[in-house]
Amino acid sequence: MSHGKTSYVCLFCRVSYKQPYDRTRQRNCPNCAEPMIHAGSAFAAPRRRDIAAWRALTVLLNAGVGFHKSCCGGPGFRPRGLREVRERMTYAQRSGTPVAKALVRYNVP
C-alpha cells in the first residue's frame, strides 16, 4: 500500500510539490535549494502570478496554519486575500486572540 502525498511549498519561488510525508526529512526546493514548508494534504496552490494570494499564504504558513484534512473533508476557512488577512490580524491584536486562531476564523466581529 502506498502512502498518501502531501504538499510542500516554496514561498520564494511560489511553487508547490506533492510528495510523500516524512516527518524526519527536510524537503528542499529543486529551484532555489531553500527549505520548503509543509502545507498539508488539502492545500491548493494559487496561480503563480497571483502575488496577493501568495502574500496571504505566506502569512498563514508562517503563523503555523496548515491545510490539513479534517473529519468533514477539508481544512476549513482560510483567507485568500490580503484584505481578509489584515482584518483578522487587526482582530487578533485588539482582542488578544492568538494569530493562528484569528486567521482561520470565518467571521470577524
N, CA and C atoms as an extended XYZ file, in Angstrom:
327
Properties=species:S:1:pos:R:3:atomname:S:1:resname:S:1:resid:I:1 pbc="F F F"
N         0.844       -1.176        0.000 N   MET     1
C         0.000        0.000        0.000 CA  MET     1
C         0.894        1.246        0.000 C   MET     1
N         0.597        2.184       -0.854 N   SER     2
C         1.382        3.410       -0.918 CA  SER     2
C         0.860        4.434        0.080 C   SER     2
N         1.726        5.317        0.473 N   HIS     3
C         1.368        6.368        1.417 CA  HIS     3
C         0.779        7.559        0.666 C   HIS     3
N        -0.104        8.285        1.329 N   GLY     4
C        -0.683        9.475        0.735 CA  GLY     4
C         0.348       10.571        0.584 C   GLY     4
N         0.121       11.435       -0.365 N   LYS     5
C         1.056       12.538       -0.580 CA  LYS     5
C         0.496       13.811        0.017 C   LYS     5
N         1.392       14.721        0.339 N   THR     6
C         1.042       15.996        0.928 CA  THR     6
C         1.822       17.091        0.222 C   THR     6
N         1.400       18.320        0.377 N   SER     7
C         2.019       19.434       -0.343 CA  SER     7
C         3.136       20.082        0.463 C   SER     7
N         4.201       20.415       -0.247 N   TYR     8
C         5.301       21.204        0.293 CA  TYR     8
C         5.413       22.451       -0.581 C   TYR     8
N         5.647       23.614        0.063 N   VAL     9
C         5.597       24.892       -0.629 CA  VAL     9
C         6.920       25.633       -0.487 C   VAL     9
N         7.378       26.218       -1.589 N   CYS    10
C         8.497       27.161       -1.558 CA  CYS    10
C         7.889       28.547       -1.786 C   CYS    10
N         7.903       29.376       -0.752 N   LEU    11
C         7.290       30.700       -0.846 CA  LEU    11
C         8.106       31.649       -1.716 C   LEU    11
N         9.410       31.464       -1.762 N   PHE    12
C        10.265       32.326       -2.569 CA  PHE    12
C        10.010       32.110       -4.062 C   PHE    12
N         9.926       30.850       -4.495 N   CYS    13
C         9.706       30.533       -5.912 CA  CYS    13
C         8.225       30.495       -6.289 C   CYS    13
N         7.335       30.504       -5.294 N   ARG    14
C         5.891       30.397       -5.485 CA  ARG    14
C         5.518       29.113       -6.236 C   ARG    14
N         6.005       27.979       -5.719 N   VAL    15
C         5.688       26.672       -6.276 CA  VAL    15
C         5.319       25.719       -5.145 C   VAL    15
N         4.591       24.664       -5.497 N   SER    16
C         4.283       23.613       -4.535 CA  SER    16
C         4.460       22.261       -5.199 C   SER    16
N         4.830       21.276       -4.393 N   TYR    17
C         5.040       19.922       -4.876 CA  TYR    17
C         4.348       18.955       -3.938 C   TYR    17
N         3.725       17.914       -4.491 N   LYS    18
C         3.138       16.840       -3.691 CA  LYS    18
C         4.183       15.745       -3.564 C   LYS    18
N         4.478       15.393       -2.308 N   GLN    19
C         5.463       14.360       -2.032 CA  GLN    19
C         4.993       13.544       -0.840 C   GLN    19
N         5.493       12.325       -0.689 N   PRO    20
C         5.124       11.534        0.483 CA  PRO    20
C         5.572       12.243        1.767 C   PRO    20
N         4.738       12.149        2.793 N   TYR    21
C         5.042       12.821        4.054 CA  TYR    21
C         6.068       12.014        4.839 C   TYR    21
N         7.107       12.697        5.295 N   ASP    22
C         8.129       12.098        6.150 CA  ASP    22
C         8.562       13.164        7.148 C   ASP    22
N         8.198       12.957        8.407 N   ARG    23
C         8.468       13.945        9.453 CA  ARG    23
C         9.953       14.184        9.665 C   ARG    23
N        10.778       13.180        9.432 N   THR    24
C        12.205       13.289        9.731 CA  THR    24
C        13.015       13.915        8.604 C   THR    24
N        12.439       14.042        7.418 N   ARG    25
C        13.192       14.533        6.261 CA  ARG    25
C        12.836       15.977        5.940 C   ARG    25
N        13.827       16.814        5.747 N   GLN    26
C        13.631       18.209        5.337 CA  GLN    26
C        13.612       18.268        3.813 C   GLN    26
N        12.546       18.793        3.243 N   ARG    27
C        12.434       18.929        1.791 CA  ARG    27
C        13.028       20.262        1.363 C   ARG    27
N        13.777       20.262        0.277 N   ASN    28
C        14.360       21.477       -0.279 CA  ASN    28
C        13.793       21.722       -1.670 C   ASN    28
N        13.645       22.984       -2.001 N   CYS    29
C        13.117       23.369       -3.306 CA  CYS    29
C        14.117       22.982       -4.402 C   CYS    29
N        13.660       22.346       -5.477 N   PRO    30
C        14.577       22.000       -6.564 CA  PRO    30
C        15.068       23.219       -7.350 C   PRO    30
N        14.365       24.357       -7.244 N   ASN    31
C        14.778       25.563       -7.971 CA  ASN    31
C        15.838       26.358       -7.227 C   ASN    31
N        15.578       26.633       -5.925 N   CYS    32
C        16.465       27.533       -5.178 CA  CYS    32
C        17.201       26.852       -4.031 C   CYS    32
N        16.911       25.598       -3.750 N   ALA    33
C        17.539       24.800       -2.700 CA  ALA    33
C        17.233       25.291       -1.289 C   ALA    33
N        16.239       26.155       -1.123 N   GLU    34
C        15.812       26.608        0.205 CA  GLU    34
C        14.859       25.576        0.808 C   GLU    34
N        14.757       25.520        2.137 N   PRO    35
C        13.818       24.577        2.758 CA  PRO    35
C        12.378       24.903        2.388 C   PRO    35
N        11.587       23.861        2.165 N   MET    36
C        10.184       24.022        1.826 CA  MET    36
C         9.344       23.855        3.085 C   MET    36
N         8.140       24.416        3.071 N   ILE    37
C         7.223       24.368        4.205 CA  ILE    37
C         6.150       23.327        3.925 C   ILE    37
N         5.861       22.501        4.929 N   HIS    38
C         4.800       21.504        4.799 CA  HIS    38
C         3.465       22.224        4.915 C   HIS    38
N         2.651       22.188        3.846 N   ALA    39
C         1.385       22.913        3.820 CA  ALA    39
C         0.199       22.027        4.159 C   ALA    39
N         0.277       20.738        3.903 N   GLY    40
C        -0.825       19.835        4.209 CA  GLY    40
C        -1.392       19.183        2.966 C   GLY    40
N        -2.214       18.171        3.184 N   SER    41
C        -2.728       17.392        2.066 CA  SER    41
C        -3.921       18.052        1.371 C   SER    41
N        -4.566       19.025        2.006 N   ALA    42
C        -5.720       19.699        1.403 CA  ALA    42
C        -5.340       21.052        0.807 C   ALA    42
N        -4.069       21.276        0.546 N   PHE    43
C        -3.588       22.556        0.031 CA  PHE    43
C        -3.821       22.657       -1.474 C   PHE    43
N        -4.306       23.809       -1.891 N   ALA    44
C        -4.459       24.122       -3.313 CA  ALA    44
C        -3.698       25.416       -3.572 C   ALA    44
N        -2.656       25.334       -4.364 N   ALA    45
C        -1.792       26.488       -4.604 CA  ALA    45
C        -2.491       27.526       -5.470 C   ALA    45
N        -2.297       28.818       -5.144 N   PRO    46
C        -2.806       29.864       -6.037 CA  PRO    46
C        -1.956       29.928       -7.304 C   PRO    46
N        -2.457       30.638       -8.285 N   ARG    47
C        -1.664       30.818       -9.501 CA  ARG    47
C        -0.366       31.539       -9.162 C   ARG    47
N         0.657       31.232       -9.899 N   ARG    48
C         1.987       31.773       -9.601 CA  ARG    48
C         2.030       33.298       -9.723 C   ARG    48
N         1.253       33.857      -10.617 N   ARG    49
C         1.282       35.309      -10.821 CA  ARG    49
C         0.350       36.066       -9.871 C   ARG    49
N        -0.420       35.348       -9.050 N   ASP    50
C        -1.315       35.971       -8.070 CA  ASP    50
C        -0.519       36.312       -6.805 C   ASP    50
N         0.187       37.417       -6.844 N   ILE    51
C         1.115       37.786       -5.778 CA  ILE    51
C         0.386       38.056       -4.468 C   ILE    51
N        -0.801       38.652       -4.517 N   ALA    52
C        -1.550       38.935       -3.293 CA  ALA    52
C        -1.937       37.641       -2.571 C   ALA    52
N        -2.343       36.626       -3.310 N   ALA    53
C        -2.691       35.346       -2.685 CA  ALA    53
C        -1.464       34.673       -2.083 C   ALA    53
N        -0.307       34.797       -2.730 N   TRP    54
C         0.917       34.220       -2.175 CA  TRP    54
C         1.366       34.970       -0.923 C   TRP    54
N         1.137       36.270       -0.874 N   ARG    55
C         1.464       37.022        0.351 CA  ARG    55
C         0.573       36.582        1.499 C   ARG    55
N        -0.716       36.404        1.219 N   ALA    56
C        -1.635       35.915        2.247 CA  ALA    56
C        -1.227       34.516        2.696 C   ALA    56
N        -0.833       33.671        1.756 N   LEU    57
C        -0.384       32.328        2.079 CA  LEU    57
C         0.876       32.348        2.933 C   LEU    57
N         1.771       33.282        2.659 N   THR    58
C         2.989       33.421        3.454 CA  THR    58
C         2.660       33.724        4.906 C   THR    58
N         1.719       34.628        5.127 N   VAL    59
C         1.305       34.954        6.497 CA  VAL    59
C         0.716       33.733        7.179 C   VAL    59
N        -0.137       33.003        6.473 N   LEU    60
C        -0.777       31.813        7.049 CA  LEU    60
C         0.248       30.756        7.441 C   LEU    60
N         1.132       30.403        6.513 N   LEU    61
C         2.093       29.342        6.790 CA  LEU    61
C         3.100       29.738        7.856 C   LEU    61
N         3.517       30.997        7.872 N   ASN    62
C         4.452       31.448        8.907 CA  ASN    62
C         3.808       31.542       10.281 C   ASN    62
N         2.475       31.654       10.324 N   ALA    63
C         1.755       31.664       11.598 CA  ALA    63
C         1.477       30.250       12.091 C   ALA    63
N         1.782       29.255       11.277 N   GLY    64
C         1.568       27.874       11.688 CA  GLY    64
C         0.233       27.291       11.271 C   GLY    64
N        -0.482       27.975       10.393 N   VAL    65
C        -1.765       27.489        9.914 CA  VAL    65
C        -1.509       26.557        8.736 C   VAL    65
N        -2.025       25.341        8.820 N   GLY    66
C        -1.840       24.361        7.765 CA  GLY    66
C        -3.131       24.097        7.009 C   GLY    66
N        -3.023       23.303        5.980 N   PHE    67
C        -4.164       22.933        5.145 CA  PHE    67
C        -4.331       21.414        5.220 C   PHE    67
N        -4.710       20.934        6.400 N   HIS    68
C        -4.849       19.503        6.639 CA  HIS    68
C        -6.321       19.128        6.600 C   HIS    68
N        -6.604       17.951        6.103 N   LYS    69
C        -7.980       17.472        6.027 CA  LYS    69
C        -8.504       17.196        7.429 C   LYS    69
N        -9.773       17.525        7.634 N   SER    70
C       -10.418       17.211        8.900 CA  SER    70
C       -11.380       16.052        8.672 C   SER    70
N       -12.120       15.703        9.689 N   CYS    71
C       -13.051       14.581        9.561 CA  CYS    71
C       -14.162       14.882        8.554 C   CYS    71
N       -14.439       16.145        8.307 N   CYS    72
C       -15.536       16.525        7.404 CA  CYS    72
C       -15.067       16.758        5.972 C   CYS    72
N       -13.782       16.614        5.698 N   GLY    73
C       -13.320       16.680        4.326 CA  GLY    73
C       -12.295       17.736        3.993 C   GLY    73
N       -12.387       18.931        4.531 N   GLY    74
C       -11.470       19.981        4.128 CA  GLY    74
C       -10.810       20.659        5.308 C   GLY    74
N        -9.954       21.621        5.043 N   PRO    75
C        -9.229       22.279        6.122 CA  PRO    75
C       -10.031       23.355        6.834 C   PRO    75
N       -11.196       23.725        6.310 N   GLY    76
C       -11.956       24.822        6.903 CA  GLY    76
C       -11.645       26.132        6.206 C   GLY    76
N       -12.064       27.242        6.810 N   PHE    77
C       -11.873       28.558        6.194 CA  PHE    77
C       -10.411       28.969        6.238 C   PHE    77
N        -9.917       29.505        5.139 N   ARG    78
C        -8.597       30.113        5.054 CA  ARG    78
C        -8.745       31.386        4.233 C   ARG    78
N        -8.215       32.531        4.704 N   PRO    79
C        -8.309       33.767        3.918 CA  PRO    79
C        -7.535       33.645        2.610 C   PRO    79
N        -8.097       34.202        1.552 N   ARG    80
C        -7.466       34.123        0.239 CA  ARG    80
C        -6.800       35.423       -0.197 C   ARG    80
N        -7.108       36.517        0.474 N   GLY    81
C        -6.544       37.796        0.054 CA  GLY    81
C        -5.967       38.576        1.215 C   GLY    81
N        -5.247       39.628        0.873 N   LEU    82
C        -4.597       40.445        1.896 CA  LEU    82
C        -5.598       41.199        2.765 C   LEU    82
N        -6.722       41.595        2.193 N   ARG    83
C        -7.734       42.306        2.971 CA  ARG    83
C        -8.256       41.425        4.096 C   ARG    83
N        -8.560       40.171        3.773 N   GLU    84
C        -9.048       39.240        4.786 CA  GLU    84
C        -7.984       38.971        5.850 C   GLU    84
N        -6.728       38.876        5.441 N   VAL    85
C        -5.643       38.662        6.401 CA  VAL    85
C        -5.514       39.871        7.320 C   VAL    85
N        -5.549       41.081        6.746 N   ARG    86
C        -5.426       42.298        7.567 CA  ARG    86
C        -6.555       42.408        8.579 C   ARG    86
N        -7.787       42.092        8.165 N   GLU    87
C        -8.926       42.146        9.085 CA  GLU    87
C        -8.711       41.209       10.267 C   GLU    87
N        -8.238       40.004        9.998 N   ARG    88
C        -8.047       39.026       11.056 CA  ARG    88
C        -6.847       39.346       11.937 C   ARG    88
N        -5.815       39.927       11.365 N   MET    89
C        -4.650       40.346       12.169 CA  MET    89
C        -5.039       41.494       13.101 C   MET    89
N        -5.836       42.435       12.624 N   THR    90
C        -6.316       43.534       13.455 CA  THR    90
C        -7.185       43.006       14.584 C   THR    90
N        -8.066       42.058       14.258 N   TYR    91
C        -8.917       41.438       15.285 CA  TYR    91
C        -8.062       40.735       16.341 C   TYR    91
N        -7.029       40.014       15.921 N   ALA    92
C        -6.159       39.314       16.868 CA  ALA    92
C        -5.446       40.295       17.786 C   ALA    92
N        -4.989       41.401       17.239 N   GLN    93
C        -4.272       42.401       18.033 CA  GLN    93
C        -5.202       43.061       19.045 C   GLN    93
N        -6.412       43.394       18.625 N   ARG    94
C        -7.351       44.093       19.510 CA  ARG    94
C        -7.946       43.182       20.582 C   ARG    94
N        -8.206       41.923       20.239 N   SER    95
C        -8.885       41.036       21.173 CA  SER    95
C        -7.932       40.186       22.000 C   SER    95
N        -6.671       40.110       21.609 N   GLY    96
C        -5.729       39.262       22.321 CA  GLY    96
C        -5.814       37.797       21.912 C   GLY    96
N        -6.541       37.516       20.855 N   THR    97
C        -6.663       36.157       20.332 CA  THR    97
C        -5.353       35.768       19.645 C   THR    97
N        -4.906       34.513       19.785 N   PRO    98
C        -3.708       34.094       19.045 CA  PRO    98
C        -3.898       34.273       17.538 C   PRO    98
N        -2.845       34.671       16.856 N   VAL    99
C        -2.905       34.981       15.433 CA  VAL    99
C        -3.391       33.782       14.622 C   VAL    99
N        -2.899       32.583       14.933 N   ALA   100
C        -3.292       31.392       14.177 CA  ALA   100
C        -4.798       31.138       14.285 C   ALA   100
N        -5.377       31.369       15.452 N   LYS   101
C        -6.822       31.174       15.617 CA  LYS   101
C        -7.617       32.265       14.904 C   LYS   101
N        -7.128       33.491       14.946 N   ALA   102
C        -7.835       34.597       14.291 CA  ALA   102
C        -7.817       34.438       12.774 C   ALA   102
N        -6.733       33.900       12.209 N   LEU   103
C        -6.627       33.760       10.764 CA  LEU   103
C        -7.604       32.733       10.197 C   LEU   103
N        -7.984       31.735       10.961 N   VAL   104
C        -8.888       30.705       10.439 CA  VAL   104
C       -10.340       30.961       10.826 C   VAL   104
N       -10.601       32.080       11.437 N   ARG   105
C       -11.961       32.441       11.833 CA  ARG   105
C       -12.741       32.902       10.608 C   ARG   105
N       -13.967       32.356       10.434 N   TYR   106
C       -14.760       32.675        9.247 CA  TYR   106
C       -15.262       34.116        9.281 C   TYR   106
N       -15.892       34.517       10.356 N   ASN   107
C       -16.386       35.879       10.504 CA  ASN   107
C       -15.614       36.603       11.582 C   ASN   107
N       -15.262       37.828       11.317 N   VAL   108
C       -14.572       38.654       12.311 CA  VAL   108
C       -15.557       39.686       12.817 C   VAL   108
N       -15.773       39.755       14.155 N   PRO   109
C       -16.731       40.752       14.689 CA  PRO   109
C       -16.239       42.171       14.539 C   PRO   109
